Amino acid sequence: MQITDETHLREIVGHPIEMVRNKVKPTLSEIHRDWLAESPMVFLATSDEQGRVDVSPKGDPRGKVVHVIDDTRIAIPERPGNKRVDGYLNILRNPHAGTVFLIPGRGDTLRVNGPARIVDDGDYFDELAVEGKRPILAVEIDVDEVFFHCAKAFMRSDLWKPDTWAPDVLPSTAAITKLVLPEVDEEALEKRYSEENYRKLLY
């Protein structure tokens, strides 16, 4: 049966305890800043004016994946990519974003949500340079909500346990692309998606 109202939903899920309700804050604290400084990976969620959602992973060395402008604003740099810019197009149409910041080996995560904007420069861009290259853009997010998320999802998935990893169960990226786009030359795809080639294009 489809759930169509909050009352029915709450009958099944229940209500959060007071500690969980109260953990959401409107500004960054010192521990939030510390977490952001140690995180090398963030997932950025956006949606367009019709509510269609995109979630994009963004990774950099620790200290480069996000810049804290102040206690109410952060900036996530953009590096060279596939030029689809789905999330950025969404922000132009619906300026709200949600993020999840990860630290490898940790099950808990940090979530930051709020209105977003795209900028093409800022006095912090030099601080976000990697290998001498500044970001080409950045997404600035005003902090409406910041809170830590519990570790249960990571515990259920055993995400950080190498003995559960099976990266070779599925075909390579090139082979998958060939299945989706059979007209593309597979040898060219293998070269394009090789780690050696990718690393040349990171920055």
N, C-alpha and C positions, 0 to 999 in steps of 0.2 A: 504494500500500500504506500502510495506517495505521501510524504509529509508536506502539508500545505500551510501550517500555521505554527506559531511559536509555542502555543499551549501543548499541542500534541508532541512537538519536539522535546519540550521540557519534561513531559511525562515519561519519556524514554531515557533521556540523557541526564536529567536532573539539573541542579543549579551549582555554580562554582562556590567553593567555600570563600569566606571573607578574605583570607590571605591572597587567594588567586584574583579576586575582584580588585583588591587594593594595590596589586603589584604594578599596575599600569600607571606610568608617570608622564607628565607633559614636557619634561626637560631631561637632558642628559645629566647623570651624576658621574662621579669619578670612576666608579666601577664600569659604567657604560662606556666611558671613554677608553678605559683600559682594555675592555673587550674588543672594541673597534680597532684599536691599535694592533691587536694580536691576530685579527681575522684576515685570512688571505682569500676568502671566498664569500660572495653575497649573491643571493637570488633576488632580483628586482621584479616585482609584479606590478603591472599596469593594466588598464582597460580602456577601451574606446568609448565613444558617446553612446554606443548601443550595449555596453556592458560586456563585450567580447574581451577575454582576458589573455594576456601574454605574460609568461614568466621567463626571464632571461638570466642565466648564470654569468657572473662577472668575477674574474680572478686576477690577482696580482700578488707580488711579494707582500709579506706583512708590512703594514704601515703605508702601503700604496693603494690599497683597494678602496679606501674611504678617507676623506679628510673631514675632521671636525672643525667647522667654521666657528661655532660657539655652542652654548648649551641648548640651543633651539634649532640648529641647522647643521646638516651634514652635506657633503658633496661626494658623489661617486664618479670617478673618471671614466671616460670612454676611450678605448684603444681601437686601432684598425681592425675591422671585422668584415662580415659578409655584405655590409651596406643595406641590409633589409630594414634596419632601424625600426622594427615593429613597435617596441616599447616607446621609443621617442615619438613616433607618430601618435601613439596613444596619448602621451602626455600633452601633446599639442591640442588634442581634442577633449581630454578629460584629465586635468592636472592633479591626479591623486595617485599615490604609489604606496606599495608595501614592500618591506625588505625582510630577509632572514639572513643574518650573519653567522657563519660557521667558523669553528676552530677545530682543525683535524684532531680526532681522538676524543673530543668532548661530545657528550650527548645533548647537553643543553645548547640553546641557540639564543640569539638576541634579535628581537623584532623591532623595527622602527617604521612607523607609518605616518604619512602626512602629505600635504600638497607639494607638488614637484614642479620644477621648471628646468629648462635646458639652457645652459650658458656656453659661450664659445671662448671665454677667457675669465681669469680671476687672479687675484694676487696670490693664490695658493697653487696655481698650476705648476709653477716651478718645483714646489715641494712634492708633487705627484709624478715628476718625471722618472722614467725608468730607462736605463741604458741611454741616457741623454735626451730622451724624447718625451716631450710634454704630451698630456692627453689632448685629443682633438676636440673634445667637448667634455662637459660634466653635467650630471643631474644633481641639482640641489634639492634637498628635501627638508621642509620645515617639520619639526618634530611635533606631531599631535599626540602620538602614543609611542612610548618605548617600554619594553618589558622583556624579561627572560622567559623562554619557553622550555618546558620540562623535557627530560631526556627519553621519555617512553618510546617515541617513534624510532629513535636510533637504537634503543635496546631491543625493540621488537625485530628490527631489520638486521641487527648485528653488522651495521654498516662499516664499522672501523675494524672488524676482525678479518685479517687477510685470509684465514683459512676458509672463509665463506665466499671469497671472491671467485668469480668464474668469468673473466673478461672474454675468454675465447669461445664461450658457448654459442655466441652469435657471430655472423660473418663480420669481416672488417668494415670500416666506414666506407671504403671505396666500393666493396661488394654490395653493401646495402644501397648506396647511391645508384649503383648500376641497376639494381632491381626496381628502383623508383623511376630512374631515367635510363631505360635500356638503350637509347640512342647515343649515349655518351660513351666514349672509348674507356674501357676499364683500365688499361695501362696508364692512361693520362690521369685517371682518378687515383690510382695507387700512388703515383708521383705527387699529385696534389695533396693527398691526405697523409703523406708520410710525416713522421715526427720531425725529420730533418727539415723538410720544407716548411712545416708549420712554425717551427721555432724561428725561422728566418722572417716570418711575417707577424710575430707577436707584437712588436712595437714599431 
